Amino acid sequence: MDPHIKRMFLDEHAAEGARRFGISPKDLTFIGGFQNFIYSYILGESQYILRFTPGTLRTSEGVAAEIEWIRYLAEKGVSVSAPVRSVNGKDVERIHGNTMDFYAAAFNYAPGKKIGYPECLGNPMLYEQCGRITGRLHELTKRYKPVSRRHTWETNEYLMRAKDYLPAQLGPIIHALDGLKAELASLPVTSDDFGLIHGDINVGNFSVDESGRITLFDFDECQYSWYAEDIAIQLYYLLYVFGEDSRSERKAQYELFIRHFELGYTEDGRQLPDGWKSQLDLFLKLREIIVVVGMHRSWDITQADDWTRGFLQESTVRITKGISLIDGFGEEGQGS
């Protein structure tokens, strides 16, 4: 969490948001958040999430567009954490602050449990389910006609403010980002490969029930981009845990994920976007830069533990040398 934003969010903001959604402030339980303030609460027999989004990170239209899309997906039968309207019948409530406003939104609590590390590694059933829900999401995106509009990849907050968050000595990362953005801008943009994506599918943003069914939540990073980015993001979080001294494990994990993800994605005749495998390399590089920028924005790197320092060192080398996590994996990492 950006320290400045953290200081600006007060108990009175949470209390006002709670009242807008018909609950007592004392019933809120803070459960964290990387760039939003997330609470859980119980109303009747059901559990819910109440989220406060800083107005410096999102516009009111952007939050409205996110909620609109989640509701559309839920109505089409996709397993997502569906939005809940306030007592005033609003999807989003604006909570006014002294220096910044916050947008409050509520959601059904996702059933099941989260799958963390190392349980998520080497898990073919999970990867097939990831492919299935991602394919369904992309399929519906192609038919979606929104009222409100989300931002496109070029105006992603991490990319636009990378220079503000990274220290001067990491200027080579900014240079690498500029070159990468130019490469991405040259990719084809058609309805078959570009549309509204979730933007942050990873094991922290879905739950799994006893049948193995995934419920997807946290659409806060949804944006217009290439469908291949949605795939690469999932792959990134299953590969980065393997350091440079365990590339063979990383390669095996990559091949397992791709094989089973494809099975789920292409179920019921769905087609993967053209050239998606060859694009993974670019979007893995992009995700690595976003992760490094996010860590410098939200964490005190001087207090980082040994693993984090090692990760940042390896990531910086890969970024500045133009290397992705799947470089050197042969045809599987470069084919189409």
Backbone hydrogen bonds in HBPLUS format (Angstrom, degrees):
<---DONOR---> <-ACCEPTOR-->    atom                        ^
c    i                          cat <-CA-CA->   ^        H-A-AA   ^      H-
h    n   atom  resd res      DA  || num        DHA   H-A  angle D-A-AA Bond
n    s   type  num  typ     dist DA aas  dist angle  dist       angle   num
A0006-LYS N   A0002-ASP O   2.97 MM   4  6.22 160.9  2.01 158.2 164.5     1
A0007-ARG N   A0003-PRO O   3.09 MM   4  6.31 148.5  2.19 145.1 151.6     2
A0008-MET N   A0004-HIS O   3.28 MM   4  6.54 138.4  2.46 138.3 149.1     3
A0008-MET N   A0005-ILE O   3.00 MM   3  5.08 127.5  2.29  97.6 112.1     4
A0009-PHE N   A0005-ILE O   3.23 MM   4  6.51 131.9  2.47 150.4 161.6     5
A0013-HIS N   A0010-LEU O   2.97 MM   3  5.37 137.3  2.16 107.4 118.7     6
A0014-ALA N   A0010-LEU O   3.38 MM   4  6.87 155.5  2.44 149.5 155.2     7
A0015-ALA N   A0011-ASP O   2.90 MM   4  6.16 157.7  1.95 151.3 158.1     8
A0016-GLU N   A0012-GLU O   3.02 MM   4  6.12 155.8  2.07 138.1 143.9     9
A0017-GLY N   A0013-HIS O   3.00 MM   4  6.21 160.9  2.03 148.2 153.6    10
A0018-ALA N   A0014-ALA O   2.92 MM   4  6.15 155.0  1.99 147.6 154.4    11
A0019-ARG N   A0015-ALA O   3.06 MM   4  6.34 160.3  2.10 148.1 152.7    12
A0020-ARG N   A0016-GLU O   3.03 MM   4  6.31 152.7  2.11 147.1 154.6    13
A0021-PHE N   A0018-ALA O   3.06 MM   3  5.32 137.2  2.25 101.7 113.6    14
A0023-ILE N   A0018-ALA O   3.00 MM   5  5.23 169.6  2.01 140.3 139.7    15
A0022-GLY N   A0019-ARG O   3.04 MM   3  4.99 164.8  2.07 107.8 109.3    16
A0087-VAL N   A0020-ARG O   2.95 MM  67  6.05 167.4  1.97 156.0 160.1    17
A0027-ASP N   A0024-SER O   2.88 MM   3  5.47 161.4  1.91 120.7 127.0    18
A0028-LEU N   A0025-PRO O   3.17 MM   3  5.59 168.4  2.18 113.9 117.0    19
A0029-THR N   A0040-SER O   2.92 MM  11  5.20 148.6  2.02 151.3 158.6    20
A0040-SER N   A0029-THR O   2.84 MM  11  5.20 154.0  1.91 140.0 147.3    21
A0031-ILE N   A0038-ILE O   2.88 MM   7  5.72 173.6  1.88 148.8 151.0    22
A0038-ILE N   A0032-GLY O   2.89 MM   6  5.42 151.9  1.97 167.3 176.4    23
A0037-PHE N   A0052-PHE O   2.99 MM  15  5.04 165.8  2.01 144.3 148.6    24
A0052-PHE N   A0037-PHE O   2.88 MM  15  5.04 154.9  1.94 143.7 151.9    25
A0039-TYR N   A0050-LEU O   2.87 MM  11  5.10 154.5  1.94 148.4 156.4    26
A0050-LEU N   A0039-TYR O   2.83 MM  11  5.10 162.8  1.86 138.2 143.3    27
A0041-TYR N   A0048-TYR O   3.03 MM   7  5.37 150.5  2.12 137.1 139.9    28
A0048-TYR N   A0041-TYR O   2.76 MM   7  5.37 160.5  1.80 166.0 170.3    29
A0043-LEU N   A0046-SER O   2.91 MM   3  5.59 154.6  1.97 160.0 167.7    30
A0046-SER N   A0043-LEU O   3.22 MM   3  5.59 161.1  2.25 129.3 128.3    31
A0109-TYR N   A0047-GLN O   3.10 MM  62  5.47 151.6  2.18 141.2 132.4    32
A0049-ILE N   A0107-PHE O   2.80 MM  58  5.09 157.4  1.85 150.9 155.8    33
A0107-PHE N   A0049-ILE O   2.87 MM  58  5.09 150.4  1.96 142.6 150.2    34
A0051-ARG N   A0105-ALA O   2.80 MM  54  5.34 176.9  1.80 167.0 167.8    35
A0105-ALA N   A0051-ARG O   2.94 MM  54  5.34 150.2  2.03 147.5 156.8    36
A0053-THR N   A0103-TYR O   2.88 MM  50  4.99 163.1  1.91 134.2 139.0    37
A0103-TYR N   A0053-THR O   2.85 MM  50  4.99 162.1  1.88 141.2 145.1    38
A0057-LEU N   A0054-PRO O   3.06 MM   3  5.62 159.6  2.10 114.2 120.4    39
A0058-ARG N   A0054-PRO O   3.37 MM   4  6.70 148.4  2.48 149.5 158.3    40
A0055-GLY N   A0101-ASP O   2.73 MM  46  5.14 146.1  1.84 166.9 156.0    41
A0063-VAL N   A0059-THR O   3.05 MM   4  6.37 160.2  2.09 154.2 157.4    42
A0064-ALA N   A0060-SER O   2.98 MM   4  6.14 160.1  2.02 145.2 151.5    43
A0065-ALA N   A0061-GLU O   2.81 MM   4  5.98 149.7  1.90 146.4 154.7    44
A0066-GLU N   A0062-GLY O   3.04 MM   4  6.31 149.3  2.14 141.8 149.8    45
A0067-ILE N   A0063-VAL O   3.05 MM   4  6.35 165.8  2.07 155.9 158.0    46
A0068-GLU N   A0064-ALA O   2.91 MM   4  6.05 158.7  1.96 146.7 153.3    47
A0069-TRP N   A0065-ALA O   3.04 MM   4  6.18 155.4  2.10 143.7 149.3    48
A0070-ILE N   A0066-GLU O   3.01 MM   4  6.30 161.6  2.04 152.9 157.9    49
A0071-ARG N   A0067-ILE O   2.99 MM   4  6.18 164.2  2.01 153.0 156.9    50
A0072-TYR N   A0068-GLU O   3.07 MM   4  6.27 153.5  2.14 141.6 149.0    51
A0073-LEU N   A0069-TRP O   2.94 MM   4  6.24 161.9  1.97 155.0 158.8    52
A0074-ALA N   A0070-ILE O   2.92 MM   4  6.18 159.5  1.96 151.3 157.2    53
A0075-GLU N   A0071-ARG O   2.91 MM   4  6.12 159.0  1.96 150.0 155.6    54
A0076-LYS N   A0072-TYR O   3.09 MM   4  6.32 134.0  2.31 140.8 153.0    55
A0076-LYS N   A0073-LEU O   3.12 MM   3  5.08 130.6  2.38  93.5 107.0    56
A0078-VAL N   A0073-LEU O   2.98 MM   5  5.37 160.0  2.02 154.7 148.1    57
A0077-GLY N   A0074-ALA O   3.03 MM   3  5.19 160.6  2.07 108.6 112.4    58
A0080-VAL N   A0078-VAL O   3.00 MM   2  5.89 111.0  2.49 115.3  98.8    59
A0216-LEU N   A0079-SER O   2.93 MM 137  6.38 157.4  1.98 149.8 145.8    60
A0081-SER N   A0216-LEU O   2.99 MM 135  6.30 141.6  2.15 155.6 156.2    61
A0108-ASN N   A0082-ALA O   2.81 MM  26  5.49 159.5  1.86 159.4 165.3    62
A0084-VAL N   A0106-ALA O   2.81 MM  22  5.20 152.6  1.88 134.2 131.5    63
A0086-SER N   A0090-LYS O   2.83 MM   4  5.20 160.7  1.86 143.7 148.9    64
A0089-GLY N   A0086-SER O   2.92 MM   3  5.07 160.3  1.95 111.1 114.4    65
A0093-GLU N   A0104-ALA O   2.94 MM  11  5.05 165.8  1.96 147.1 151.7    66
A0104-ALA N   A0093-GLU O   2.77 MM  11  5.05 171.1  1.77 158.3 156.8    67
A0095-ILE N   A0102-PHE O   2.71 MM   7  5.09 175.8  1.71 170.1 169.2    68
A0102-PHE N   A0095-ILE O   2.90 MM   7  5.09 161.3  1.93 146.7 153.0    69
A0113-LYS N   A0208-VAL O   3.01 MM  95  5.35 163.6  2.03 130.0 128.7    70
A0208-VAL N   A0113-LYS O   2.72 MM  95  5.35 159.7  1.76 141.8 145.7    71
A0120-CYS N   A0116-GLY O   2.86 MM   4  5.74 143.1  2.00 152.9 163.3    72
A0121-LEU N   A0118-PRO O   2.97 MM   3  5.45 155.4  2.03 115.6 123.3    73
A0126-LEU N   A0123-ASN O   3.10 MM   3  5.45 118.6  2.49 107.5 121.5    74
A0127-TYR N   A0123-ASN O   3.12 MM   4  6.46 157.7  2.17 154.1 161.0    75
A0128-GLU N   A0124-PRO O   3.00 MM   4  6.20 151.6  2.08 148.1 155.0    76
A0129-GLN N   A0125-MET O   3.08 MM   4  6.34 155.7  2.14 144.9 151.4    77
A0130-CYS N   A0126-LEU O   2.87 MM   4  6.18 150.1  1.96 147.3 156.4    78
A0131-GLY N   A0127-TYR O   2.96 MM   4  6.19 156.0  2.02 142.8 148.8    79
A0132-ARG N   A0128-GLU O   2.90 MM   4  6.14 150.7  1.99 143.8 152.4    80
A0133-ILE N   A0129-GLN O   3.02 MM   4  6.27 168.3  2.03 156.6 156.8    81
A0134-THR N   A0130-CYS O   2.98 MM   4  6.00 157.1  2.03 146.7 154.0    82
A0135-GLY N   A0131-GLY O   2.86 MM   4  5.85 160.6  1.90 144.9 150.6    83
A0136-ARG N   A0132-ARG O   3.05 MM   4  6.23 157.1  2.10 143.7 150.0    84
A0137-LEU N   A0133-ILE O   2.97 MM   4  6.06 157.3  2.02 141.6 148.0    85
A0138-HIS N   A0134-THR O   2.93 MM   4  6.18 163.9  1.96 153.5 157.2    86
A0139-GLU N   A0135-GLY O   2.92 MM   4  6.04 152.0  2.00 144.0 152.2    87
A0140-LEU N   A0136-ARG O   3.02 MM   4  6.26 157.4  2.08 149.3 154.2    88
A0141-THR N   A0137-LEU O   2.94 MM   4  6.16 148.4  2.04 145.2 154.8    89
A0142-LYS N   A0138-HIS O   3.36 MM   4  6.57 147.6  2.47 143.3 148.3    90
A0143-ARG N   A0140-LEU O   2.99 MM   3  5.39 147.5  2.09 109.0 118.6    91
A0144-TYR N   A0141-THR O   3.15 MM   3  5.00 155.0  2.21 100.9 108.6    92
A0224-TYR N   A0151-HIS O   2.98 MM  73  6.36 160.5  2.02 143.9 150.4    93
A0155-THR N   A0152-THR O   3.03 MM   3  5.80 145.7  2.15 121.9 129.9    94
A0153-TRP N   A0224-TYR O   2.94 MM  71  5.91 136.8  2.13 173.2 161.1    95
A0156-ASN N   A0153-TRP O   3.16 MM   3  5.25 160.4  2.20 113.6 112.8    96
A0159-LEU N   A0156-ASN O   3.05 MM   3  5.45 122.1  2.40 107.6 121.4    97
A0160-MET N   A0156-ASN O   2.99 MM   4  6.22 164.7  2.01 161.1 166.1    98
A0161-ARG N   A0157-GLU O   3.04 MM   4  5.99 147.6  2.15 144.5 151.3    99
A0164-ASP N   A0161-ARG O   2.97 MM   3  5.20 130.1  2.22 103.1 116.9   100
A0165-TYR N   A0161-ARG O   3.16 MM   4  6.50 146.9  2.28 152.6 161.9   101
A0166-LEU N   A0162-ALA O   2.98 MM   4  6.01 160.7  2.02 160.3 163.7   102
A0170-LEU N   A0167-PRO O   2.93 MM   3  5.66 161.6  1.97 122.2 128.4   103
A0171-GLY N   A0168-ALA O   3.07 MM   3  5.52 138.5  2.24 125.4 123.0   104
A0173-ILE N   A0170-LEU O   2.95 MM   3  5.59 147.4  2.06 117.5 126.2   105
A0174-ILE N   A0171-GLY O   2.95 MM   3  5.18 121.5  2.30 104.8 119.4   106
A0175-HIS N   A0171-GLY O   3.09 MM   4  6.49 155.0  2.16 152.0 159.4   107
A0176-ALA N   A0172-PRO O   2.94 MM   4  6.17 155.1  2.00 140.9 147.4   108
A0177-LEU N   A0173-ILE O   2.84 MM   4  6.08 152.2  1.92 145.9 153.9   109
A0178-ASP N   A0174-ILE O   2.93 MM   4  6.20 156.6  1.99 150.3 155.8   110
A0179-GLY N   A0175-HIS O   3.15 MM   4  6.47 157.7  2.20 147.7 153.0   111
A0180-LEU N   A0176-ALA O   2.94 MM   4  6.15 153.3  2.01 146.1 154.1   112
A0181-LYS N   A0177-LEU O   2.86 MM   4  6.07 159.6  1.91 155.0 159.6   113
A0182-ALA N   A0178-ASP O   3.22 MM   4  6.44 149.4  2.32 139.3 146.9   114
A0183-GLU N   A0179-GLY O   3.12 MM   4  6.47 150.2  2.22 142.2 150.0   115
A0184-LEU N   A0180-LEU O   2.92 MM   4  6.22 161.7  1.95 155.0 159.8   116
A0185-ALA N   A0181-LYS O   2.95 MM   4  6.08 153.8  2.02 144.4 151.3   117
A0186-SER N   A0183-GLU O   3.11 MM   3  5.41 149.7  2.20 104.3 113.4   118
A0187-LEU N   A0184-LEU O   3.01 MM   3  5.41 164.3  2.03 114.6 119.7   119
A0193-ASP N   A0190-THR O   3.08 MM   3  5.56 157.4  2.13 113.1 119.5   120
A0194-PHE N   A0190-THR O   2.86 MM   4  5.62 134.6  2.07 162.8 174.5   121
A0227-TYR N   A0193-ASP O   2.96 MM  34  5.61 156.2  2.01 130.9 137.9   122
A0195-GLY N   A0225-SER O   2.87 MM  30  5.61 160.0  1.91 165.7 160.5   123
A0225-SER N   A0195-GLY O   2.90 MM  30  5.61 159.3  1.95 158.2 152.5   124
A0197-ILE N   A0223-GLN O   2.86 MM  26  5.68 170.6  1.87 160.6 159.0   125
A0223-GLN N   A0197-ILE O   3.27 MM  26  5.68 140.1  2.44 134.7 146.0   126
A0205-ASN N   A0202-ASN O   2.83 MM   3  5.48 165.0  1.86 125.7 130.9   127
A0217-PHE N   A0205-ASN O   3.00 MM  12  5.51 167.6  2.02 156.0 152.1   128
A0207-SER N   A0215-THR O   3.00 MM   8  5.32 153.8  2.07 143.4 150.0   129
A0215-THR N   A0207-SER O   2.91 MM   8  5.32 153.3  1.98 146.4 151.9   130
A0209-ASP N   A0213-ARG O   3.03 MM   4  5.52 158.9  2.08 148.6 152.6   131
A0212-GLY N   A0209-ASP O   2.94 MM   3  5.32 158.5  1.99 113.5 120.6   132
A0222-CYS N   A0219-PHE O   2.94 MM   3  5.33 164.4  1.97 122.8 123.5   133
A0229-GLU N   A0226-TRP O   2.92 MM   3  5.56 147.7  2.02 114.5 123.2   134
A0230-ASP N   A0227-TYR O   3.05 MM   3  5.39 122.9  2.39 104.9 117.9   135
A0232-ALA N   A0228-ALA O   2.88 MM   4  6.12 164.6  1.91 152.6 156.7   136
A0233-ILE N   A0229-GLU O   2.96 MM   4  6.08 157.2  2.02 153.9 158.3   137
A0235-LEU N   A0231-ILE O   3.13 MM   4  6.43 160.3  2.17 150.5 156.4   138
A0236-TYR N   A0232-ALA O   2.78 MM   4  5.98 155.2  1.84 151.8 158.6   139
A0237-TYR N   A0233-ILE O   3.39 MM   4  6.68 161.9  2.42 151.3 152.3   140
A0238-LEU N   A0235-LEU O   3.03 MM   3  5.22 146.9  2.14 105.2 115.5   141
A0239-LEU N   A0236-TYR O   3.03 MM   3  5.23 156.3  2.09 106.6 114.2   142
A0240-TYR N   A0236-TYR O   2.96 MM   4  5.96 161.3  2.00 169.1 169.7   143
A0242-PHE N   A0239-LEU O   3.02 MM   3  5.80 165.0  2.04 124.6 129.2   144
A0246-SER N   A0243-GLY O   2.99 MM   3  5.50 163.0  2.02 118.3 121.0   145
A0249-GLU N   A0246-SER O   3.15 MM   3  5.49 125.9  2.46 103.9 116.1   146
A0250-ARG N   A0246-SER O   3.16 MM   4  6.53 154.7  2.22 146.2 153.9   147
A0251-LYS N   A0247-ARG O   2.87 MM   4  6.10 156.9  1.92 150.9 156.3   148
A0252-ALA N   A0248-SER O   3.06 MM   4  6.28 159.7  2.10 143.0 148.1   149
A0253-GLN N   A0249-GLU O   2.93 MM   4  6.09 157.7  1.98 148.2 154.5   150
A0254-TYR N   A0250-ARG O   2.87 MM   4  6.08 155.0  1.93 147.8 155.0   151
A0255-GLU N   A0251-LYS O   2.99 MM   4  6.25 166.1  2.01 154.6 156.8   152
A0256-LEU N   A0252-ALA O   3.02 MM   4  6.19 157.3  2.07 146.1 152.3   153
A0257-PHE N   A0253-GLN O   2.97 MM   4  6.12 165.6  1.99 150.9 154.8   154
A0258-ILE N   A0254-TYR O   2.99 MM   4  6.18 175.3  1.99 158.8 159.9   155
A0259-ARG N   A0255-GLU O   3.10 MM   4  6.12 166.5  2.12 145.4 149.4   156
A0260-HIS N   A0256-LEU O   3.22 MM   4  6.37 171.5  2.23 152.4 154.2   157
A0261-PHE N   A0257-PHE O   2.75 MM   4  5.69 157.3  1.80 157.7 165.4   158
A0262-GLU N   A0258-ILE O   3.05 MM   4  6.00 163.4  2.08 145.5 149.6   159
A0264-GLY N   A0260-HIS O   3.25 MM   4  6.57 159.7  2.30 149.0 152.1   160
A0265-TYR N   A0261-PHE O   2.91 MM   4  6.10 167.2  1.92 158.9 163.0   161
A0266-THR N   A0262-GLU O   3.00 MM   4  5.98 166.5  2.02 152.5 155.1   162
A0267-GLU N   A0264-GLY O   3.34 MM   3  5.37 163.2  2.37 103.7 108.2   163
A0270-ARG N   A0267-GLU O   3.40 MM   3  5.93 170.4  2.41 115.4 117.9   164
A0276-TRP N   A0273-PRO O   3.32 MM   3  5.64 147.1  2.43 137.6 131.7   165
A0279-GLN N   A0275-GLY O   3.20 MM   4  6.42 133.1  2.43 144.0 157.0   166
A0279-GLN N   A0276-TRP O   3.14 MM   3  5.05 132.9  2.37  92.9 106.1   167
A0280-LEU N   A0276-TRP O   3.14 MM   4  6.36 123.0  2.48 140.7 154.2   168
A0280-LEU N   A0277-LYS O   3.23 MM   3  5.26 145.5  2.36  98.0 107.6   169
A0282-LEU N   A0279-GLN O   3.07 MM   3  5.43 118.4  2.47 106.2 119.8   170
A0283-PHE N   A0279-GLN O   3.16 MM   4  6.51 165.8  2.18 159.0 162.7   171
A0284-LEU N   A0280-LEU O   2.79 MM   4  5.91 146.0  1.91 155.4 164.0   172
A0285-LYS N   A0281-ASP O   3.22 MM   4  6.42 154.3  2.29 141.3 147.6   173
A0286-LEU N   A0282-LEU O   2.99 MM   4  6.32 153.4  2.07 144.0 151.9   174
A0287-ARG N   A0283-PHE O   2.94 MM   4  6.06 159.9  1.98 139.8 144.8   175
A0288-GLU N   A0284-LEU O   3.04 MM   4  6.21 155.4  2.10 143.6 150.1   176
A0289-ILE N   A0285-LYS O   3.13 MM   4  6.43 156.8  2.18 148.9 154.2   177
A0290-ILE N   A0286-LEU O   2.99 MM   4  6.28 162.8  2.02 153.0 157.8   178
A0291-VAL N   A0287-ARG O   2.88 MM   4  6.09 158.6  1.93 153.7 158.9   179
A0292-VAL N   A0288-GLU O   3.08 MM   4  6.29 163.3  2.10 148.0 152.1   180
A0293-VAL N   A0289-ILE O   2.89 MM   4  6.11 164.2  1.91 156.1 160.7   181
A0294-GLY N   A0290-ILE O   2.84 MM   4  5.98 162.4  1.87 148.5 153.9   182
A0295-MET N   A0291-VAL O   2.93 MM   4  6.15 151.1  2.02 148.4 155.7   183
A0296-HIS N   A0292-VAL O   3.13 MM   4  6.38 159.2  2.18 148.4 153.2   184
A0297-ARG N   A0293-VAL O   2.92 MM   4  6.17 141.7  2.07 146.0 157.7   185
A0298-SER N   A0294-GLY O   2.99 MM   4  6.06 160.5  2.03 149.1 152.9   186
A0299-TRP N   A0295-MET O   2.89 MM   4  5.38 148.9  1.98 143.4 148.8   187
A0303-GLN N   A0300-ASP O   2.94 MM   3  5.66 158.5  1.98 120.1 126.9   188
A0304-ALA N   A0301-ILE O   3.05 MM   3  4.97 165.2  2.07 109.5 110.9   189
A0309-ARG N   A0305-ASP O   2.99 MM   4  6.26 164.2  2.01 158.4 163.2   190
A0310-GLY N   A0306-ASP O   2.91 MM   4  6.09 159.4  1.95 149.6 155.5   191
A0311-PHE N   A0307-TRP O   2.82 MM   4  6.07 156.6  1.88 150.9 158.0   192
A0312-LEU N   A0308-THR O   2.91 MM   4  6.11 165.6  1.93 154.2 157.1   193
A0313-GLN N   A0309-ARG O   3.00 MM   4  6.20 152.8  2.07 144.8 152.3   194
A0314-GLU N   A0310-GLY O   3.00 MM   4  6.25 165.8  2.02 152.1 155.3   195
A0315-SER N   A0311-PHE O   2.82 MM   4  5.99 163.5  1.85 155.0 160.4   196
A0316-THR N   A0312-LEU O   2.90 MM   4  5.94 160.1  1.94 143.7 149.2   197
A0317-VAL N   A0313-GLN O   3.12 MM   4  6.35 156.1  2.18 145.7 151.6   198
A0318-ARG N   A0314-GLU O   3.00 MM   4  6.29 165.6  2.02 152.3 156.0   199
A0319-ILE N   A0315-SER O   2.84 MM   4  6.03 169.3  1.85 158.3 161.3   200
A0320-THR N   A0316-THR O   3.00 MM   4  6.04 172.8  2.00 149.5 151.9   201
A0321-LYS N   A0317-VAL O   3.02 MM   4  6.01 141.1  2.18 144.1 154.1   202
A0322-GLY N   A0318-ARG O   2.95 MM   4  5.90 107.7  2.49 138.5 154.3   203
A0323-ILE N   A0318-ARG O   2.79 MM   5  4.68 167.8  1.80 145.8 146.2   204
A0322-GLY N   A0319-ILE O   3.14 MM   3  5.15 157.1  2.19 102.0 109.1   205
A0327-ASP N   A0324-SER O   3.22 MM   3  5.35 170.1  2.23 109.3 112.0   206
A0329-PHE N   A0326-ILE O   3.18 MM   3  5.66 143.0  2.32 143.2 138.7   207
A0333-GLY N   A0330-GLY O   3.11 MM   3  5.85 140.3  2.27 118.5 126.4   208
A0334-GLN N   A0331-GLU O   3.08 MM   3  5.04 142.5  2.22  98.3 109.5   209
A0335-GLY N   A0331-GLU O   2.80 MM   4  5.40 136.2  1.99 159.3 158.8   210
